Amino acid sequence: MVATTATALLAFAVVALALPQQHAFDADLANSPPSYIQETGGIDRYDGHEVWRINWSSLSNTSRSALHNVLETAGDVWKATPEVIDVHLPPRVAAVLPSLIPKDAQATKIVPDLQALVNLSLAHPVPGLPGAYAPQSPLADPPTDFPDGGWNVSTLDTVFHDAFQPLPAIDRFLDALVNEYPETLHTFEFGQSAEGRPLRAFSAHRADGKADAPEVLIISGQHAREWVGPASAIYFLHALLVNLRENPKGTAAKVLREFTVTVVPTLNPDGLVYSREHSRMWRKNRQDVGGLICKGVDLNTNWGYEYKPSRLACSESYSGQHPFEAPETAAMANYIVNGAKDAPRNRMPRAFIDLHSYGQLFMFPYSFSCNVFPPDAENLMEAGMGVAKAIRLIGGPGYQTGQACQSTLRFSGDASDYAYAVGQIRWSYSAELRDTGTYGFMLPPFLIRPTGIDVVAGLSALALFIYDTEIEP
């Protein structure tokens, strides 16, 4: 089945590239499994799979669009910018890659064996052996700080931040934060996922802080395989709470005095569970989309602003047939506009940040087109440059900032576009966290803390910029 499907996909890909002005469509593709998946014992493996970076900067927009369609059909596009496109390919496709790309495009292998990176991303620290990691994490019972199976949330040194955690562990850790900091942090649900899991938010504000403080809303985990997003969002929330307690006059104290910071650590809990237990490269949610085999909607193409429906249900970027078809995006949008039962909305959030990986980018709207320029672009750019500078000043990596459509090849139906245009949230951004391609989505656990520290510095700087610009100019 896999070999037959791969052959059909390659044939379709070559035709699509040879005829860039045409849009051939094979109806069988709509209900065929992706060719790059090789399932063994219920868990997908990627032995011998490769990731290639293709420099397509010399190609015309038409040729780039055609090549993107080819690579998305034959493999799994990880990242695309005006300069390069990164694509994950199974061995049989990688072997014929030169025949799939124009002569003007240059291809370089950046990951020779994807399974090795998958194993690395699943590693957990070995208790009692600092710096040592077990090759693969348990699914539901990771190491903890306390004998009773809990974490020491009074400090950022907890072992929780040394590994990518499964969803039950994430929930236990966040509940421990609420119990440890009850005067500052509370949690509420704002909907359910496609498989019935609660969608949870965590809202932090000083008990003696400003009444009716403006909200900074941070979401992450729309794409299941981007594990560093939820991990960094949780680290950011934890750091605010610990730093507030340790330094009542510091930056965290000021941020939590002037703002209410709401964090949605994972908007796609079903996908996160599936990416750990079955398919590390899973991207979408897990709802039934009417196909016989393929499931899931790409959440970050399903928002109701400049939305475009999809035809290929098996595509990693399948946007569904109508906006907010995914219950996760519908619930999040409803919270943005109306609030939740336990968190009524008095006014719209002041800022919105959507955490993704990878690429080290901090982007403002619009994503769907460069022909539409936001009226706040100058201020958005200045604030974004401040975020990048703050990360650089603590020794972090370089982040680029700019309009999303110029920074990366994006899609319609983007969350930050919706927040800006429909939610009227002036300070709306989409962030691509570490790295720039060495590990891609398979960031190793030892880079969780550094990435979290980047997010703390960058988003704290953004909050203070908004304060200086709009609250106490």
Secondary structure, 3 states (H helix, E strand, C coil): CHHHHHHHHHHHHHHHHHCCCCCCCCHHHHHCCCCCCEEECCEEECCCCEEEEEECCCCCHHHHHHHHHHHHHHCEEEEECCCEEEEEECHHHHCCHHHHCCCCCEEEEEECCHHHHHHHHCCEECCCCCCCEECCCCCCCCCCCCCCCCCCCCCCCCHHHHCCCCHHHHHHHHHHHHHHCCCCEEEEEEEECCCCCEEEEEEECCCCCCCCCCEEEEEECCCCCCCHHHHHHHHHHHHHHHHHHHCCCCHHHHHHHHCEEEEECCCCHHHHHHHHHCCCCCCCCCCECCCCCCECCCHHHCCCCCCCCCCCCCCCCCCCCCCCCCHHHHHHHHHHHHEECCEECCCCCCEEEEEEECCCEEEECCCCCCCCCCCCHHHHHHHHHHHHHHHHHCCCCCCEEEEHHHHCCCCCCCHHHHHHHCCCCCEEEEEEECCCCCCCCCCCHHHHHHHHHHHHHHHHHHHHHHHHHHHCC
